[in-house]
Structure formats: C-alpha cells, structure tokens
C-alpha cells in the first residue's frame, strides 16, 4: 500500500521522529491550563467477569478474582481514571444475586456481577456514572436491572441509558462544569443500537411503562438528540452508543447513525460495543470515535480466533481556560486488551504497539488527511502514549 503524506507523518510521529507532532501536550498548552481544567474520563465495555471466571474455574482455570482480587485487572489503568473529576464507563453486566436467568441456554453469554464487590471496585476506580444501554444489562430481566441501579446508587454511582420505563431509560447524564465567565453543561446520551432480536425475542428495550434499555433506531436517536439540543442550547452533547459487531471494524449502520447524530446536533460521539477499537472520523468539524473497545472486560476474549486487533481506547476530555477562553482537548489513550496475553491486566500500549495503532487507524480511515491534519500524537509525564485534538466548545 502506498504511504501518502498524512500516513507517513502519523507513523513518523508515532515512532518519535516528528518533533512537531510527537510532543508533550504541555508544550502546546500554557501552565495555567492544569490549574483550571476539569477532566472527564470515558471507558468502553466494562465487566469484572464473574460469570466467566465461574466457568473457567469449573474447567480448572485460575479464578483471578478469587486469587488476586478485583483490583488485579485495574492496576495498570487505574491511575489515569482516579485523577479525573468524572469517570464514565459502559457497564456491560447486571449487578445481581439472582441465580437463574430466562436467557440461560438462549443467549450465548449471560452476564452477572457481584452485588457488593463490583460496585466497590467501580467506586475504587473513581467511576461516577455508568451507561446501561447495552446487550447484557437485562440478562436477568427487569429485576436484575433494578438491583443494578439500586446497588450502584448505594455507592453514589449514577446510571443512565436504561431505566424502569421508557422516559427514564432515555434520560441523559448531565454535568455542570464551572467557568469563570459562564458554566458549561455537558449532556451525555446513551443508547443501544436497535436489533430486532433484542426487541421481539429478548424484550430488552424500554417501551412505555415497561423498563429496559434506551433503544436507538436512527429516528429515535435523532429525536432524542434534537430534544436535548433544544432543551440545552449551549450544552456540549456527547453521544455514548453501544453498537457494531464484535471484533469487527465499523459497519454501515454505525456510519449512517453517526452522521445522523452529528447532523442532529451531537458534538462528540464515543461509541463502544465491538470489544476492540474502531475507526476515527472527523465529520462536519465533529469527532466520531466509532469504538472505544474494552476498558476492563474480564473474559478471555476472541481476538486471535476472530483475527481482530487487540487494542482499545480510553478517552479523556479536558475542559479548561486559556487566557480567559474555554478550551476543550480530547485525548485518546490506546490500551492492549487481549487478556490471554496480559493475564487480565489491560495496559497502556508500548512504543511499538502505539506505532501499530496509528497505522491501523489510518489503514481503515476514509479520510487519512483529516486525521493527519487534526489529530496529533503525544506522550504524557507517565510515558503513556496518546492521540489528541482540540474540540469546538
């Protein structure tokens, strides 16, 4: 494949050969930034893996949660999360002590998490809110969903993207950030991409007075974004969809929905659901991160079997003042997600892995020149590599 200019610049930056692109972010931002910035951290698919470890243990495989505890899998990624003021992840498991599910033998994977230990682990990770808009949160039905929300509430962790009726399921998560001139409202909307099987066979979606997840057809998602924009004219709207196919790059449905959401007023899209990172696109001046992939997701995974690239992203949004003006910076930290290799300890990528991440993103991009012109590489004070860009506030 021919390496055009944008691709070459990114690859040179990724291996540290471009002094202009590969820099500490502090080289581009004045010192007062750190004093004023508020940090919001976003992680993708998250599950402590109790149901998987129960199965592995029955097969004679070590149960990491029992032998090493819940913090084992958090050890390499925790520092970045606990430094943030807000931490938001996609919780892809009900928290329940219900012992049987109507989906046993029906769905390929039925998730559950410990009623006490999982909320404790999330709290220790500084998680402030979780999206429940995904294909596992109702694995133990409405009672399991209700237990999940109650358990998290006891630990001061907010939930959104699912609820006890359709209105509550669609209710977004709101943040009010201080500013010396005018406060900024950030509204995070979450939805689970519509699938007929999850509607007709599994009854996962909230409808009327029936609880469930927030269903996102194109029409429903656009309607919700337009409503949020009309209700919050000056807000920054972040979309947090659960979509796509496992271990695959972006599909046509994601592409169509993402563009419709930006057209409707979305400012930033941070998707998840494929268990691997996906394409990054800049559309009409707004960034679409199609897939963050996994954050901490304790299954062995199928990266090698599916021929998938074992990388994910965590996103960090910094909002602060520079010379009296509000500025927003998005950082994307790649992490290595194959638990068969990491022994269930996802870690930030090495120098060589970062180079591969940059190459893969450009190979799969429809607009590599846009990435080359608007997305830069950097390394922080803890030697973690990341991509970064300015956002339009």
C-alpha positions, 0 to 999 in steps of 0.5 A: 500500500502506498504511504501518502503524506498524512500516513507517513507523518502519523507513523513518523510521529508515532515512532518519535521522529516528528518533533512537531507532532510527537510532543508533550501536550504541555508544550502546546498548552500554557501552565495555567491550563492544569490549574483550571481544567476539569477532566472527564474520563470515558471507558468502553465495555466494562465487566469484572467477569464473574460469570466467566471466571465461574466457568473457567474455574469449573474447567480448572482455570485460575479464578483471578478474582478469587486469587488476586482480587478485583483490583488485579485487572485495574492496576495498570489503568487505574491511575489515569481514571482516579485523577479525573473529576468524572469517570464514565464507563459502559457497564456491560453486566447486571449487578445481581444475586439472582441465580437463574436467568430466562436467557440461560441456554438462549443467549450465548453469554449471560452476564452477572456481577457481584452485588457488593464487590463490583460496585466497590471496585467501580467506586475504587476506580473513581467511576461516577456514572455508568451507561446501561444501554447495552446487550447484557444489562437485562440478562436477568430481566427487569429485576436484575436491572433494578438491583443494578441501579439500586446497588450502584446508587448505594455507592453514589454511582449514577446510571443512565441509558436504561431505566424502569420505563421508557422516559427514564431509560432515555434520560441523559447524564448531565454535568455542570462544569464551572467557568469563570465567565459562564458554566458549561453543561455537558449532556451525555446520551446513551443508547443501544443500537436497535436489533430486532432480536433484542426487541421481539425475542429478548424484550430488552428495550424500554417501551412505555411503562415497561423498563429496559434499555434506551433503544436507538433506531436512527429516528429515535436517536435523532429525536432524542438528540434534537430534544436535548439540543433544544432543551440545552442550547449551549450544552456540549452533547456527547453521544455514548452508543453501544453498537457494531459487531464484535471484533469487527471494524465499523459497519454501515449502520454505525456510519449512517447513525453517526452522521445522523447524530452529528447532523442532529446536533451531537458534538462528540460521539464515543461509541463502544460495543465491538470489544476492540477499537474502531475507526476515527472520523472527523465529520462536519468539524465533529469527532466520531470515535466509532469504538472505544473497545474494552476498558476492563472486560474480564473474559478471555476474549476472541481476538486471535480466533476472530483475527481482530486487533487487540487494542482499545481506547480510553478517552479523556476530555479536558475542559479548561481556560486559556487566557480567559477562553474555554478550551476543550482537548480530547485525548485518546489513550490506546490500551492492549486488551487481549487478556490471554496475553496480559493475564487480565491486566489491560495496559497502556500500549508500548512504543511499538504497539502505539506505532501499530495503532496509528497505522491501523487507524489510518489503514481503515480511515476514509479520510487519512488527511483529516486525521493527519491534519487534526489529530496529533500524537503525544506522550504524557509525564507517565510515558503513556502514549496518546492521540489528541485534538482540540474540540469546538466548545 
